[in-house]
Amino acid sequence: MPILEKAETPMLKLTGLCKRYDTVAVSDVCLTLGKGKILSLLGPSGCGKTTLLRLVAGLEHPDHGRVVLDGSDITKLQPHKRQIGMMFQEFALFPHKSVFENVAFGLQMQPLRQTQVMARTEKILSLVGLSQFSRRNVSDLSGGERQRVALARSLAPRPKLLMLDEPLGALDRALRERLLSEIHTILKNLEMTTIFVTHDQTEALTVGDRVAVMHQGAFVQLDTPEALYLHPNSSFVAEFLGYKNIWSGQVTGRGRVDTLLGPLPLPEGSFPAGRSVTVVIPADGVRLCREKSTNNPGRVLRGRVVSRIFTGQNYQIKVALDADRFITCALSNREIPPKAGEGIHVWLDPQRMIVIP
């Protein structure tokens, strides 16, 4: 069943888009993306993200399906006539040209007067905060500055749709986090309809109004960032979003679900007895306690700390319940973590449990 995003004013509409190589690269993708909306396209390497972008851009031709942009069918239109801007991880800038010349390049291909080209270039450089670098060669810029030049060059011709393919992949983490916020602000100020491709869930959740998770050439979930993260619809999506505690289970007739951890109470919302489900417990839904307490609802299990990893914001604690069962929890960096090998009790918060039918 194809997944559709509802939008009042569609700028991009994909209908039954398919592309097959030796295996299926894109399979029956349907999407309606509203004007000024940002879609984060999230998935592992090889899932079909870049192929989908190339189909929309006209760099590949679909075996089936249609691409409609701003009400016009562009499925068979040549790439340079589609009014689509693209930006790649490598930036593909002209290294011996100035920042101004790089940004103006696309505009010079349009029927514009030189004064119009200069005015538009200066405006877009100001928007991305590069006015003071306009005469500098891009080879003399930092990675973050080159990234903004590439963004400015993509935006300068006023595309109807902008597609960014892993645009931050070559940057260090601190710079990537800063530029994420800048890119989001710029795109929103311009009301630019955008597809942002990434394999990083943090980038996808930060930038997108909607996030589409792609797997084996198809959309498997399309939702708001909040709904996607709090309510993954499959074990694949949950695992890809970084959840560690995922188990299969069977619903009993007593408001419980049987899992490898034993019986767990079902959260609000009942499932019929006998139903097979997937149980997900976020790391911060697991509490550590050195002494067993009977005051907590849910389930308390005994285990031994296998490892602790300090991530900066918290500790990731892995606990072995026995030889085959493990559970991971998150502990605040302000708390004293248990040592590896220490015996510990873990309490599973039933209010944080996610049950996927």
CORDABEL-V279328 format. One record per residue. N is the residue number from 1. D_CENTER is the distance of its C-alpha to the mean C-alpha in whole Angstrom. Layout:
BEGIN
{{N	D_CENTER} {N	D_CENTER}}
END
This chain:
BEGIN
{{1	21} {2	19} {3	17} {4	17} {5	16} {6	19} {7	20} {8	23} {9	23} {10	21} {11	21} {12	19} {13	20} {14	19} {15	22} {16	22} {17	21} {18	22} {19	22} {20	24} {21	25} {22	27} {23	24} {24	22} {25	19} {26	18} {27	20} {28	20} {29	17} {30	18} {31	16} {32	18} {33	16} {34	18} {35	20} {36	18} {37	15} {38	11} {39	9} {40	5} {41	6} {42	4} {43	7} {44	10} {45	13} {46	15} {47	13} {48	14} {49	11} {50	14} {51	17} {52	15} {53	15} {54	19} {55	20} {56	19} {57	20} {58	23} {59	23} {60	23} {61	25} {62	24} {63	27} {64	26} {65	25} {66	24} {67	22} {68	24} {69	23} {70	25} {71	27} {72	28} {73	28} {74	27} {75	26} {76	29} {77	29} {78	29} {79	26} {80	28} {81	29} {82	25} {83	25} {84	21} {85	20} {86	18} {87	17} {88	16} {89	16} {90	19} {91	20} {92	23} {93	26} {94	29} {95	30} {96	34} {97	33} {98	33} {99	30} {100	32} {101	32} {102	29} {103	28} {104	31} {105	31} {106	29} {107	31} {108	34} {109	33} {110	34} {111	37} {112	37} {113	40} {114	39} {115	40} {116	37} {117	35} {118	36} {119	35} {120	31} {121	30} {122	32} {123	30} {124	26} {125	27} {126	28} {127	25} {128	23} {129	26} {130	27} {131	31} {132	33} {133	31} {134	32} {135	35} {136	34} {137	33} {138	29} {139	30} {140	31} {141	28} {142	25} {143	22} {144	20} {145	23} {146	23} {147	19} {148	20} {149	23} {150	21} {151	19} {152	22} {153	24} {154	21} {155	22} {156	25} {157	27} {158	25} {159	23} {160	22} {161	18} {162	16} {163	14} {164	12} {165	12} {166	10} {167	13} {168	13} {169	13} {170	17} {171	17} {172	18} {173	16} {174	18} {175	18} {176	14} {177	14} {178	17} {179	15} {180	12} {181	14} {182	17} {183	15} {184	13} {185	17} {186	18} {187	16} {188	17} {189	21} {190	21} {191	20} {192	18} {193	16} {194	13} {195	11} {196	8} {197	7} {198	6} {199	6} {200	6} {201	4} {202	6} {203	6} {204	3} {205	5} {206	8} {207	8} {208	7} {209	11} {210	9} {211	6} {212	7} {213	7} {214	10} {215	13} {216	16} {217	16} {218	15} {219	13} {220	13} {221	11} {222	11} {223	11} {224	11} {225	8} {226	12} {227	13} {228	10} {229	10} {230	14} {231	15} {232	13} {233	15} {234	16} {235	16} {236	14} {237	11} {238	13} {239	13} {240	10} {241	9} {242	12} {243	15} {244	18} {245	20} {246	20} {247	24} {248	25} {249	28} {250	31} {251	31} {252	35} {253	37} {254	38} {255	34} {256	33} {257	31} {258	32} {259	30} {260	30} {261	31} {262	33} {263	33} {264	31} {265	31} {266	29} {267	27} {268	28} {269	28} {270	30} {271	30} {272	33} {273	35} {274	34} {275	30} {276	28} {277	25} {278	22} {279	22} {280	20} {281	21} {282	18} {283	20} {284	21} {285	23} {286	25} {287	28} {288	30} {289	34} {290	37} {291	39} {292	39} {293	39} {294	40} {295	39} {296	35} {297	34} {298	32} {299	33} {300	34} {301	34} {302	36} {303	34} {304	34} {305	32} {306	31} {307	29} {308	27} {309	24} {310	24} {311	21} {312	22} {313	21} {314	22} {315	24} {316	22} {317	25} {318	26} {319	29} {320	31} {321	33} {322	35} {323	34} {324	32} {325	30} {326	27} {327	25} {328	23} {329	23} {330	22} {331	25} {332	25} {333	26} {334	29} {335	31} {336	33} {337	31} {338	33} {339	34} {340	34} {341	36} {342	37} {343	37} {344	35} {345	34} {346	31} {347	31} {348	28} {349	27} {350	27} {351	26} {352	22} {353	23} {354	20} {355	22} {356	20} {357	23}}
END
